[in-house]
Amino acid sequence: MIDAGSAVLPIIYQDQHLVAIHKPAGLLVHRSLIDRSERRFALQMLRDQLGQRVYAVHRLDKGTSGVLLFALSSAVGRALSTSFEQRQVGKNYLAVVRGHPPLAGEIDHPLRRHFDTEGARAAAATADLNSPTQDACTRYRRLATIELPHRVDRYPSSRYALLELEPLSGRRHQLRRHLKHIAHPIIGDTTHGKGRHNRLFQTLFACHRLLLACTELRLAHPLTGAELTLRAPLANDFHRLLARLEWTSAVPPQWLPDGAAPGLEESDGDDGSATITAPCDPD
């Protein structure tokens, strides 16, 4: 979780056109009616940290940690937003879910527009209930499973799994809603998840966060066209949990923290591509 006393966000990549950070869990991207009490936001913190205006081009939920990309000008912001809208950006996430899903699959389930506030939901309820849905698709791959000897539902034990997720579209709360749709909600999700399973993880592992992290973004640089791979290894709290469950060997090694790396790790490919990994992992 974000330390309220910290004002520095880990920077994964920065040039004169864009900047990517490792967003901690518990931090909103920008001001929102979702949480009126919040006074700290990634956009304002990064603006103050860099001493210049930044432009959000996509979003991560408050509880989600990982790669968050900003533009440093409105023109680059529009170009990046278009890349996201046209599905030209590859995205990978890790999540801990309830149950044991199949080894791999694709969730092709349209979603209606999502409203975060009670007022907006009430207004939508009085509008046309037959409003069109938006197509939404998520691929997943099961990396590891466990069965804990604790009764939560009607069974004497409880099953959980680690998934790699690849959203092929970018609908609001898509991953959380899609995992709920297939009855494998993400642990720590207080809106779309199961409270009893969330509480078990709080009791057993002192886990009070949403177990969802954006580990990698892949895109073409909006100015140079060079292929960028931006990675944020798992935050320390997420990594500790996976270690407790003996799942770290199932995670692609480039998504695990590397305490030996003192700074940015950047490797240039023969084709001008670059892979950039975050230097540290926020709690």
Secondary structure, 3 states (H helix, E strand, C coil): CCCCCCCCCCEEEECCCEEEEEECCCCECCCCCCCCCCCCEHHHHHHHHHCCCCEECCCCCCCCEEEEEEECCHHHHHHHHHHHHCCCCEEEEEEEEECCCCCEEEEECCECCCCCCHHHHHHHHHCCCCCCCECCEEEEEEEEEEEECCCCCCCCCEEEEEEEEEECCCCCCHHHHHHHHCCCCECCCCCCCCHHHHHHHHHHHCCCCCCEEEEEEEEECCCCCCEEEEECCCCHHHHHHHHHCCCHHHCCHHHCCCCCCCCCEEEECCCCCEEEECCCCCC
